[in-house]
Amino acid sequence: GIKDELKETKRATLHGISGLGKTSVLLEFAKRAENDYENIIFLRATKDNALNSFARLAEKVDESAKKLEKDADKAAKFKTWLEANNNWLLLIDNVDVPSEVKPFLPVNLHGDILS
C-alpha cells in the first residue's frame, strides 16, 4: 500500500483519470497519518499555479520568504525548508505533468511525498 511504498522509496504516486477520487485518497491518508508526521503540507499543483503554490507554501513555513518578491525565489525557499527539516509529508494534488513540480522538490528527501 501507500505506507509501504513511502517507507521504501519516500515517494508514492496515485494514478487514475480525473474524477476518480485521488484527492479524497490524499486527504484520507493525511488524516490517518497525522500522528506519524511533524508537518503535513497540502499543495494543489495545477499546471498554471504550481510555482505560485510552492511560493505560498514558503511563506507559511518560513517568515523570511514573505520579504522575497519573485515566486521563483520563494519556491526555492520552500525547497530549502524541505531539505532542512525532517518527518514531513507533502501531499501534491493535481500533478498532470510531474516535470512541472520536480524543480521545486528536494533530491534528498527527509520526508515523504504523496502525489
Secondary structure, 3 states (H helix, E strand, C coil): CHHHHHHHHCEECCCCCCCCCHHHHHHHHHHHCCCCCCEEEEEECCCCCHHHHHHHHHHHHCHHHHHCCCHHHHHHHHHHHHHHCCCEEEEEECCCCHHHCHHHCCCCCCCEEEC
